[in-house]
Amino acid sequence: MNLFDVLSLIGGLCLFLFGMNIMGDALERRAGDKLKSLLGKMTTKKSAGLLTGMGVTAIIQSSSATTVMVVGFVNSGIMTLKQAINVIMGANVGTTVTAWILSLGGIDGDSTFIQLLKPMSFTPILALIGIIFMLFCKSNKKKDTGMILLGFATLMFGMDTMSAAVEKLKDVHEFKSIFTMFQNPVLGVLAGALLTAIIQSSSASVGILQSLTSTGQVTFGAAVPIIMGQNIGTCVTALLSSIGTTKNAKRAAFVHLMFNVIGTVVWLVVFSIAKIFISQNLLDASLGEFEIAIVHTLFNILCTLLLLPMSGILERLAQKFVPDNQKPEIQSELDERLLTTPPVALERCRVVATEMAECAVSAMRDAISCLDNYTPELAESIREREEKTDHYEDIIGTYLVKLSSYQTSDANSARSAELLKLIGDFERISDHSVDLLEAVEELREKELSFSKSGQHEIKVLASAVGEIIDLAYDCFLNSDVQKAYTIEPLEQIIDRLKEQLRTRHIFRLQQGECSIETGFVWSDLLTCFERTSDHCSNIAACVIDSAEGNMSMHQSIRAFKSDSPEFKEKYNEYKEKYVLA
């Protein structure tokens, strides 16, 4: 093996790792909806968690990525430690899919059909399709599909280059001695663990081992311990990811490590004992890419079968080795570990935005109730929720801006923009709840009061605003387009009521029934109510535009108002409902 062979090996390795990385990233983006669906099935049932872990890892081709996501979920409180254990076990089985894909390169045969099955026969076509999608398609989904094809072609070319570069090592005695040394189980495990820890991917390290089979020196006795060690080395990524997380997130990473260490120790002992009874010819038999995939899959399945019934023990071990502190922990609302999987990160943003919406709307409801039932405790609660809503807007907005730096689909970009608009409207509703509260407090402090007719009128308007904020919250919570269309007619009625109340108050002022000082508070109340209804209209417009694929705010609302009999019908219904005496 000369210098040029070494350079070819390095180049092949770089292409292989690069191809695997870009293919995995593109798969994550392209499979966004499937990821959300699979991750939504995470339950306390072992089988569901196991299948979820297998499915997600098979899609994104990386158990490390799945485990890092799991650590993020536990850190955010989306998933319990018990759920995480089952998903982690499933991830270890799901990651074996990569080895089976790579094993296609080892197919032998002279027939045309067999030759067509070999990756090097069809990867040039995949690369051509991929580059066409990348250069000439505008859709992000098609670009991601192109990136998947290019990534696969690149890693297979890298794999072939590595195999060709190391093939000459089959006649090198020193290289054969290295694999003879790895037949020592402990050394084999250490070698596999070290390689995987460095490149932080068990799939990639198995692929490298498969490429070395072209030398004919990868024996059964050496390959088994190396594959076992690779499972331990892949834990490094999750352990690094758990730094600075909650105790439960650290426990999830610890469980991943314990699962692989215990599985490796148990089956390594079994393998060492079995070697006594196994023929030396079998131990010295050379393995191909296909056989490596079999060993890798069999080992991970055996580890899962061994430890799945003991998931409760792993949970208790994790709690013992990572004990609780006396101080309560602050749970991360939006974990940055999820940013590498934009669809999942976006779904988490929506969950937190829902919490924000509930906080803002409940503050406004209570502020309206203060018109008749003011208490200092309720006032304090409203102010606390307004501050909490500000906090939500800050963390969600910052998180969405960070998410924008990650490549994502057109649909997810639109959802991100929609959420940014929505959180701004909900934050303003909470601000108006405090404005409304301050107007009520001014009335109380200055011992002012409205006339009987004024009190009745403000109650009618408050009732309409109470309904519109409930409609806005419900249509956002359930993405209910039909309910969203009922908001704009009510917003128009509230605008009409505001003008009527303003006119009536001027008339009472002229008649000496109200004071100018009361008039200032009256004006503040009308402004709060009218602006709140405007933000509810914005929320409805976002929901409708999102459902209909319009990025322009109010485009659908304008069309609905201009030529819709449904709008007129709903408007008249609200007009009869909110009548001033």
BATOR-419633 format. One record per residue (C-alpha): residue in three letters; residue number from 1; x, y, z. Coordinates in steps of 0.05 Angstrom, whole numbers, padded with zeros to 5 digits. Example, Ala and Ser with C-alpha at 12.3 -4.5 7.8 and 13.67 -1.06 7.14 Angstrom:
! BATOR-419633
rest	nr	px	py	pz
ALA	1	00246	-00090	00156
SER	2	00273	-00021	00143
//
This chain:
! BATOR-419633
rest	nr	px	py	pz
MET	1	00000	00000	00000
ASN	2	00034	00064	-00024
LEU	3	00023	00138	-00011
PHE	4	-00030	00144	-00065
ASP	5	-00069	00087	-00035
VAL	6	-00067	00123	00033
LEU	7	-00092	00187	00000
SER	8	-00148	00148	-00034
LEU	9	-00167	00118	00033
ILE	10	-00170	00186	00066
GLY	11	-00210	00215	00008
GLY	12	-00258	00156	00008
LEU	13	-00268	00162	00084
CYS	14	-00282	00236	00078
LEU	15	-00333	00224	00022
PHE	16	-00365	00168	00061
LEU	17	-00374	00210	00125
PHE	18	-00396	00272	00086
GLY	19	-00447	00232	00046
MET	20	-00475	00199	00108
ASN	21	-00480	00267	00143
ILE	22	-00516	00304	00087
MET	23	-00562	00245	00072
GLY	24	-00581	00241	00146
ASP	25	-00595	00316	00151
ALA	26	-00637	00315	00087
LEU	27	-00675	00254	00111
GLU	28	-00693	00290	00175
ARG	29	-00720	00350	00137
ARG	30	-00756	00308	00084
ALA	31	-00788	00262	00135
GLY	32	-00811	00319	00180
ASP	33	-00885	00299	00181
LYS	34	-00869	00226	00191
LEU	35	-00823	00245	00248
LYS	36	-00879	00284	00282
SER	37	-00926	00226	00272
LEU	38	-00878	00175	00300
LEU	39	-00856	00218	00358
GLY	40	-00929	00231	00375
LYS	41	-00936	00156	00390
MET	42	-00888	00158	00448
THR	43	-00927	00126	00504
THR	44	-00911	00088	00568
LYS	45	-00922	00023	00531
LYS	46	-00856	-00012	00518
SER	47	-00875	-00037	00449
ALA	48	-00897	00032	00425
GLY	49	-00834	00066	00450
LEU	50	-00791	00011	00421
LEU	51	-00824	00016	00352
THR	52	-00820	00092	00355
GLY	53	-00745	00090	00367
MET	54	-00736	00039	00311
GLY	55	-00779	00078	00262
VAL	56	-00747	00146	00275
THR	57	-00676	00119	00272
ALA	58	-00691	00079	00208
ILE	59	-00716	00144	00176
ILE	60	-00660	00190	00197
GLN	61	-00606	00136	00195
SER	62	-00573	00155	00261
SER	63	-00584	00127	00331
SER	64	-00540	00183	00358
ALA	65	-00588	00236	00329
THR	66	-00648	00199	00357
THR	67	-00617	00194	00426
VAL	68	-00598	00268	00426
MET	69	-00670	00284	00408
VAL	70	-00694	00240	00465
VAL	71	-00647	00277	00514
GLY	72	-00678	00342	00488
PHE	73	-00749	00315	00497
VAL	74	-00735	00294	00569
ASN	75	-00701	00360	00583
SER	76	-00762	00397	00557
GLY	77	-00811	00354	00595
ILE	78	-00842	00326	00531
MET	79	-00823	00255	00550
THR	80	-00813	00218	00615
LEU	81	-00750	00179	00631
LYS	82	-00790	00114	00627
GLN	83	-00813	00131	00556
ALA	84	-00743	00151	00537
ILE	85	-00713	00084	00557
ASN	86	-00758	00046	00509
VAL	87	-00744	00094	00452
ILE	88	-00669	00089	00463
MET	89	-00672	00013	00459
GLY	90	-00711	00018	00394
ALA	91	-00660	00066	00366
ASN	92	-00605	00014	00374
VAL	93	-00643	-00035	00331
GLY	94	-00664	00018	00280
THR	95	-00592	00039	00267
THR	96	-00576	-00030	00237
VAL	97	-00615	-00010	00174
THR	98	-00554	00030	00150
ALA	99	-00509	-00032	00151
TRP	100	-00559	-00070	00108
ILE	101	-00560	-00013	00057
LEU	102	-00484	-00012	00055
SER	103	-00481	-00088	00049
LEU	104	-00511	-00082	-00021
GLY	105	-00441	-00066	-00045
GLY	106	-00419	-00136	-00028
ILE	107	-00469	-00170	-00075
ASP	108	-00432	-00219	-00122
GLY	109	-00456	-00249	-00187
ASP	110	-00447	-00244	-00262
SER	111	-00519	-00237	-00284
THR	112	-00544	-00170	-00307
PHE	113	-00598	-00169	-00253
ILE	114	-00547	-00181	-00197
GLN	115	-00501	-00127	-00226
LEU	116	-00559	-00078	-00227
LEU	117	-00570	-00090	-00153
LYS	118	-00499	-00067	-00137
PRO	119	-00499	00006	-00113
MET	120	-00442	00025	-00159
SER	121	-00487	00007	-00218
PHE	122	-00545	00053	-00200
THR	123	-00514	00107	-00156
PRO	124	-00490	00147	-00217
ILE	125	-00563	00150	-00239
LEU	126	-00585	00171	-00169
ALA	127	-00530	00224	-00168
LEU	128	-00554	00251	-00235
ILE	129	-00627	00254	-00211
GLY	130	-00604	00286	-00146
ILE	131	-00564	00341	-00179
ILE	132	-00622	00357	-00226
PHE	133	-00668	00364	-00166
MET	134	-00617	00407	-00130
LEU	135	-00604	00454	-00188
PHE	136	-00670	00460	-00224
CYS	137	-00725	00449	-00172
LYS	138	-00751	00507	-00130
SER	139	-00789	00465	-00079
ASN	140	-00749	00452	-00015
LYS	141	-00779	00382	-00012
LYS	142	-00752	00365	-00080
LYS	143	-00685	00396	-00063
ASP	144	-00682	00353	00000
THR	145	-00699	00292	-00041
GLY	146	-00642	00311	-00087
MET	147	-00596	00319	-00027
ILE	148	-00615	00249	-00002
LEU	149	-00598	00219	-00069
LEU	150	-00533	00257	-00074
GLY	151	-00515	00239	-00002
PHE	152	-00528	00165	-00015
ALA	153	-00488	00167	-00080
THR	154	-00430	00203	-00045
LEU	155	-00427	00154	00014
MET	156	-00429	00094	-00033
PHE	157	-00373	00124	-00076
GLY	158	-00334	00136	-00013
MET	159	-00347	00065	00010
ASP	160	-00323	00038	-00057
THR	161	-00261	00082	-00056
MET	162	-00244	00060	00015
SER	163	-00253	-00014	-00004
ALA	164	-00209	-00007	-00066
ALA	165	-00155	00031	-00026
VAL	166	-00151	-00021	00030
GLU	167	-00157	-00082	-00015
LYS	168	-00082	-00085	-00025
LEU	169	-00075	-00094	00051
LYS	170	-00098	-00166	00044
ASP	171	-00026	-00187	00029
VAL	172	00005	-00144	00084
HIS	173	00025	-00188	00143
GLU	174	00024	-00130	00193
PHE	175	-00048	-00113	00176
LYS	176	-00068	-00185	00187
SER	177	-00033	-00183	00254
ILE	178	-00076	-00124	00276
PHE	179	-00140	-00163	00265
THR	180	-00110	-00223	00299
MET	181	-00097	-00178	00358
PHE	182	-00170	-00154	00357
GLN	183	-00192	-00226	00368
ASN	184	-00175	-00210	00440
PRO	185	-00246	-00190	00461
VAL	186	-00225	-00132	00506
LEU	187	-00180	-00101	00453
GLY	188	-00233	-00109	00400
VAL	189	-00285	-00074	00443
LEU	190	-00237	-00017	00459
ALA	191	-00220	-00008	00385
GLY	192	-00293	-00006	00364
ALA	193	-00311	00042	00420
LEU	194	-00253	00089	00405
LEU	195	-00266	00093	00330
THR	196	-00341	00106	00341
ALA	197	-00328	00158	00396
ILE	198	-00283	00196	00348
ILE	199	-00331	00198	00289
GLN	200	-00393	00198	00334
SER	201	-00432	00150	00291
SER	202	-00439	00075	00300
SER	203	-00470	00070	00230
ALA	204	-00408	00103	00200
SER	205	-00359	00059	00240
VAL	206	-00397	-00004	00219
GLY	207	-00392	00021	00147
ILE	208	-00316	00030	00154
LEU	209	-00312	-00041	00182
GLN	210	-00352	-00065	00122
SER	211	-00304	-00031	00074
LEU	212	-00246	-00067	00108
THR	213	-00277	-00134	00091
SER	214	-00248	-00125	00020
THR	215	-00180	-00143	00050
GLY	216	-00206	-00211	00072
GLN	217	-00174	-00200	00140
VAL	218	-00237	-00182	00179
THR	219	-00251	-00248	00215
PHE	220	-00312	-00270	00254
GLY	221	-00271	-00272	00318
ALA	222	-00247	-00200	00309
ALA	223	-00310	-00169	00281
VAL	224	-00357	-00189	00338
PRO	225	-00319	-00152	00394
ILE	226	-00308	-00091	00349
ILE	227	-00382	-00086	00334
MET	228	-00398	-00092	00408
GLY	229	-00350	-00036	00423
GLN	230	-00381	00008	00370
ASN	231	-00446	00009	00409
ILE	232	-00410	00036	00469
GLY	233	-00373	00090	00429
THR	234	-00438	00118	00400
CYS	235	-00459	00138	00471
VAL	236	-00409	00195	00470
THR	237	-00455	00240	00429
ALA	238	-00513	00233	00478
LEU	239	-00468	00243	00538
LEU	240	-00441	00307	00509
SER	241	-00511	00330	00492
SER	242	-00534	00319	00564
ILE	243	-00485	00371	00592
GLY	244	-00523	00427	00625
THR	245	-00590	00392	00622
THR	246	-00640	00371	00676
LYS	247	-00628	00309	00719
ASN	248	-00677	00268	00679
ALA	249	-00643	00286	00613
LYS	250	-00576	00265	00643
ARG	251	-00609	00201	00665
ALA	252	-00633	00188	00594
ALA	253	-00561	00194	00568
PHE	254	-00537	00150	00626
VAL	255	-00589	00097	00608
HIS	256	-00563	00097	00536
LEU	257	-00493	00084	00562
MET	258	-00516	00031	00612
PHE	259	-00557	-00005	00559
ASN	260	-00498	-00012	00513
VAL	261	-00447	-00027	00567
ILE	262	-00489	-00081	00601
GLY	263	-00509	-00111	00535
THR	264	-00437	-00112	00511
VAL	265	-00410	-00142	00577
VAL	266	-00463	-00197	00579
TRP	267	-00458	-00219	00507
LEU	268	-00382	-00211	00507
VAL	269	-00378	-00260	00565
VAL	270	-00425	-00307	00527
PHE	271	-00383	-00300	00464
SER	272	-00318	-00312	00502
ILE	273	-00347	-00376	00533
ALA	274	-00375	-00398	00466
LYS	275	-00307	-00390	00434
ILE	276	-00284	-00450	00474
PHE	277	-00334	-00493	00437
ILE	278	-00330	-00458	00369
SER	279	-00283	-00485	00316
GLN	280	-00221	-00442	00304
ASN	281	-00236	-00446	00230
LEU	282	-00302	-00409	00242
LEU	283	-00268	-00356	00285
ASP	284	-00215	-00345	00230
ALA	285	-00267	-00344	00174
SER	286	-00268	-00279	00135
LEU	287	-00332	-00239	00136
GLY	288	-00362	-00197	00080
GLU	289	-00405	-00135	00083
PHE	290	-00469	-00177	00086
GLU	291	-00443	-00218	00145
ILE	292	-00423	-00155	00183
ALA	293	-00494	-00129	00175
ILE	294	-00521	-00195	00203
VAL	295	-00475	-00193	00263
HIS	296	-00491	-00120	00277
THR	297	-00566	-00132	00273
LEU	298	-00564	-00196	00314
PHE	299	-00523	-00164	00370
ASN	300	-00570	-00104	00376
ILE	301	-00632	-00148	00376
LEU	302	-00602	-00193	00430
CYS	303	-00585	-00132	00473
THR	304	-00656	-00107	00466
LEU	305	-00687	-00175	00483
LEU	306	-00642	-00180	00543
LEU	307	-00654	-00110	00572
LEU	308	-00725	-00092	00550
PRO	309	-00756	-00131	00608
MET	310	-00706	-00097	00654
SER	311	-00723	-00025	00634
GLY	312	-00748	-00011	00705
ILE	313	-00681	-00033	00733
LEU	314	-00645	00014	00685
GLU	315	-00690	00071	00707
ARG	316	-00674	00058	00780
LEU	317	-00599	00053	00765
ALA	318	-00602	00120	00729
GLN	319	-00637	00152	00788
LYS	320	-00585	00123	00835
PHE	321	-00525	00146	00795
VAL	322	-00555	00214	00778
PRO	323	-00591	00232	00844
ASP	324	-00638	00290	00854
ASN	325	-00613	00355	00883
GLN	326	-00646	00391	00940
LYS	327	-00656	00452	00895
PRO	328	-00714	00449	00846
GLU	329	-00693	00447	00774
ILE	330	-00715	00496	00720
GLN	331	-00741	00456	00662
SER	332	-00722	00480	00593
GLU	333	-00784	00502	00555
LEU	334	-00750	00500	00487
ASP	335	-00689	00456	00482
GLU	336	-00637	00476	00429
ARG	337	-00620	00403	00418
LEU	338	-00685	00398	00380
LEU	339	-00663	00451	00329
THR	340	-00626	00399	00288
THR	341	-00695	00368	00274
PRO	342	-00735	00429	00251
PRO	343	-00804	00394	00247
VAL	344	-00798	00370	00319
ALA	345	-00771	00437	00343
LEU	346	-00828	00473	00308
GLU	347	-00880	00427	00339
ARG	348	-00849	00441	00408
CYS	349	-00854	00516	00393
ARG	350	-00928	00509	00378
VAL	351	-00938	00472	00444
VAL	352	-00904	00529	00483
ALA	353	-00942	00581	00441
THR	354	-01007	00547	00462
GLU	355	-00987	00556	00535
MET	356	-00972	00629	00520
ALA	357	-01040	00638	00486
GLU	358	-01077	00608	00545
CYS	359	-01038	00654	00592
ALA	360	-01055	00717	00551
VAL	361	-01128	00700	00540
SER	362	-01141	00681	00612
ALA	363	-01109	00747	00634
MET	364	-01158	00785	00588
ARG	365	-01217	00745	00613
ASP	366	-01200	00762	00685
ALA	367	-01187	00835	00668
ILE	368	-01258	00839	00639
SER	369	-01286	00806	00702
CYS	370	-01251	00860	00743
LEU	371	-01303	00910	00717
ASP	372	-01352	00878	00766
ASN	373	-01310	00835	00812
TYR	374	-01243	00869	00825
THR	375	-01197	00840	00879
PRO	376	-01123	00856	00892
GLU	377	-01106	00782	00885
LEU	378	-01138	00778	00817
ALA	379	-01102	00842	00796
GLU	380	-01035	00812	00817
SER	381	-01051	00748	00780
ILE	382	-01065	00787	00716
ARG	383	-00999	00824	00720
GLU	384	-00961	00760	00733
ARG	385	-00992	00728	00671
GLU	386	-00975	00789	00630
GLU	387	-00902	00783	00651
LYS	388	-00904	00708	00637
THR	389	-00931	00722	00567
ASP	390	-00874	00771	00554
HIS	391	-00826	00716	00575
TYR	392	-00859	00667	00527
GLU	393	-00855	00716	00469
ASP	394	-00781	00727	00482
ILE	395	-00761	00653	00485
ILE	396	-00806	00631	00428
GLY	397	-00784	00689	00383
THR	398	-00711	00677	00397
TYR	399	-00719	00602	00386
LEU	400	-00755	00612	00319
VAL	401	-00700	00660	00296
LYS	402	-00648	00607	00312
LEU	403	-00690	00555	00277
SER	404	-00690	00598	00214
SER	405	-00615	00586	00206
TYR	406	-00629	00512	00196
GLN	407	-00651	00489	00127
THR	408	-00724	00470	00130
SER	409	-00782	00458	00083
ASP	410	-00827	00513	00054
ALA	411	-00885	00488	00096
ASN	412	-00844	00492	00160
SER	413	-00818	00561	00142
ALA	414	-00889	00585	00133
ARG	415	-00910	00554	00200
SER	416	-00851	00589	00233
ALA	417	-00871	00656	00204
GLU	418	-00943	00644	00226
LEU	419	-00921	00630	00297
LEU	420	-00879	00693	00299
LYS	421	-00941	00734	00279
LEU	422	-00986	00697	00328
ILE	423	-00942	00705	00390
GLY	424	-00939	00780	00376
ASP	425	-01015	00785	00376
PHE	426	-01023	00744	00439
GLU	427	-00970	00785	00475
ARG	428	-01008	00849	00457
ILE	429	-01073	00819	00483
SER	430	-01039	00808	00550
ASP	431	-01013	00880	00549
HIS	432	-01084	00905	00538
SER	433	-01108	00862	00596
VAL	434	-01063	00903	00641
ASP	435	-01086	00968	00607
LEU	436	-01157	00948	00622
LEU	437	-01140	00930	00693
GLU	438	-01107	00998	00703
ALA	439	-01169	01033	00677
VAL	440	-01211	00995	00728
GLU	441	-01163	01012	00783
GLU	442	-01165	01086	00764
LEU	443	-01241	01084	00771
ARG	444	-01235	01054	00840
GLU	445	-01178	01099	00865
LYS	446	-01214	01162	00842
GLU	447	-01282	01135	00864
LEU	448	-01310	01147	00795
SER	449	-01369	01110	00765
PHE	450	-01407	01107	00699
SER	451	-01481	01122	00692
LYS	452	-01529	01064	00690
SER	453	-01535	01068	00615
GLY	454	-01459	01072	00610
GLN	455	-01450	01010	00653
HIS	456	-01499	00971	00610
GLU	457	-01464	00993	00546
ILE	458	-01395	00974	00570
LYS	459	-01421	00905	00592
VAL	460	-01448	00893	00522
LEU	461	-01381	00911	00491
ALA	462	-01343	00870	00543
SER	463	-01387	00810	00529
ALA	464	-01371	00815	00454
VAL	465	-01297	00820	00469
GLY	466	-01301	00761	00516
GLU	467	-01331	00719	00459
ILE	468	-01280	00741	00407
ILE	469	-01220	00723	00451
ASP	470	-01250	00655	00464
LEU	471	-01261	00645	00390
ALA	472	-01190	00667	00374
TYR	473	-01160	00620	00426
ASP	474	-01201	00561	00402
CYS	475	-01187	00571	00328
PHE	476	-01112	00576	00343
LEU	477	-01112	00516	00390
ASN	478	-01148	00471	00341
SER	479	-01127	00505	00275
ASP	480	-01202	00512	00264
VAL	481	-01212	00551	00199
GLN	482	-01288	00551	00203
LYS	483	-01286	00583	00272
ALA	484	-01233	00632	00248
TYR	485	-01281	00657	00194
THR	486	-01332	00675	00249
ILE	487	-01284	00724	00282
GLU	488	-01281	00779	00229
PRO	489	-01356	00793	00230
LEU	490	-01353	00799	00306
GLU	491	-01293	00845	00301
GLN	492	-01333	00890	00255
ILE	493	-01390	00891	00306
ILE	494	-01341	00910	00361
ASP	495	-01315	00968	00319
ARG	496	-01387	00989	00308
LEU	497	-01403	00984	00382
LYS	498	-01342	01025	00399
GLU	499	-01364	01082	00354
GLN	500	-01435	01079	00383
LEU	501	-01408	01080	00454
ARG	502	-01363	01139	00438
THR	503	-01421	01178	00409
ARG	504	-01468	01161	00466
HIS	505	-01416	01182	00518
ILE	506	-01407	01249	00483
PHE	507	-01481	01259	00486
ARG	508	-01483	01243	00562
LEU	509	-01424	01289	00572
GLN	510	-01463	01345	00538
GLN	511	-01523	01330	00582
GLY	512	-01479	01333	00645
GLU	513	-01491	01260	00662
CYS	514	-01417	01243	00661
SER	515	-01354	01280	00681
ILE	516	-01294	01294	00636
GLU	517	-01250	01253	00683
THR	518	-01296	01193	00674
GLY	519	-01293	01205	00600
PHE	520	-01218	01193	00599
VAL	521	-01226	01124	00631
TRP	522	-01284	01109	00584
SER	523	-01240	01125	00524
ASP	524	-01184	01079	00552
LEU	525	-01233	01022	00560
LEU	526	-01259	01029	00490
THR	527	-01189	01031	00462
CYS	528	-01169	00968	00500
PHE	529	-01229	00930	00476
GLU	530	-01223	00952	00404
ARG	531	-01148	00936	00399
THR	532	-01159	00869	00432
SER	533	-01210	00851	00379
ASP	534	-01162	00874	00324
HIS	535	-01109	00825	00350
CYS	536	-01161	00770	00351
SER	537	-01176	00786	00278
ASN	538	-01101	00780	00263
ILE	539	-01099	00712	00297
ALA	540	-01159	00688	00255
ALA	541	-01125	00715	00192
CYS	542	-01061	00676	00208
VAL	543	-01100	00611	00218
ILE	544	-01138	00620	00153
ASP	545	-01078	00642	00112
SER	546	-01037	00584	00139
ALA	547	-01092	00534	00120
GLU	548	-01099	00564	00051
GLY	549	-01025	00573	00038
ASN	550	-01027	00650	00035
MET	551	-00966	00685	00064
SER	552	-00999	00754	00057
MET	553	-01035	00773	00122
HIS	554	-01110	00785	00115
GLN	555	-01113	00763	00042
SER	556	-01165	00710	00056
ILE	557	-01202	00755	00105
ARG	558	-01209	00811	00053
ALA	559	-01237	00762	00002
PHE	560	-01285	00734	00055
LYS	561	-01312	00803	00072
SER	562	-01319	00828	00002
ASP	563	-01361	00774	-00030
SER	564	-01385	00725	00022
PRO	565	-01458	00716	00041
GLU	566	-01433	00677	00102
PHE	567	-01398	00740	00127
LYS	568	-01462	00781	00121
GLU	569	-01503	00727	00154
LYS	570	-01455	00722	00213
TYR	571	-01450	00797	00218
ASN	572	-01525	00804	00224
GLU	573	-01527	00749	00275
TYR	574	-01477	00785	00319
LYS	575	-01512	00851	00307
GLU	576	-01576	00823	00337
LYS	577	-01539	00790	00394
TYR	578	-01502	00853	00417
VAL	579	-01555	00906	00416
LEU	580	-01550	00969	00457
ALA	581	-01616	00988	00492
//
